[in-house]
Amino acid sequence: MKPLNIPVLLLIVVLGAGFGAQMLETLASRGHSLPIAGWLTALVQLVLAAVLLAHGLPLRRYMLESEQRRLHPTLVPRRHQIDLLTAYRTVLLARACAYTGAVVGGIFTGQALFLAFTGTGDPLRAILPTAAAAVAGLVLGVLGVIVERWGQLPPEDGEGALEGAEAGS
């Protein structure tokens, strides 16, 4: 599996920000009330980030121990265990969180910027909760990228080893 493409995620954030600002602009120009993110939105995203971190830390500890064992072989039993299916699911969860954080963080960033620059929203009841949702979304996206990197196999263990072995044959 190829690692996440950071420029694509940044493009998603920028496009999401443009979409979020344009959505509020269209609603405001037609006289509709503007949908504002609440504090619960930011809280839910931070809880999702905490769940991702709770699943990612055992993967990180296992991968660090594997690297230490590769550099310094030993017969001592492993301290950290994780099965392949759990590790794969954790990496998939991290990828999903990275994309979700990019989309949601981008949309709420655009909305917060629109509310701040046009002076449409009340700072305490509109701009701050929307900005908090944007920051929480971006935190979720960044954490998704970090946890996905934690689950990356060394080149000799992953797909690159097969490609290198085939090229040498």
Secondary structure, 3 states (H helix, E strand, C coil): CCCCCHHHHHHHHHHHHHHHHHHHHHHHHCCCCCCCCCHHHHHHHHHHHHHHHHHHHHHHHHHHHHHHHHHCCCCCCCCCCCCHHHHHHHHHHHHHHHHHHHHHHHHHHHHHHHHHHHCCCCHHHHHHHHHHHHHHHHHHHHHHHHHHHHCCCCCCCCHHHHHHHHHHC
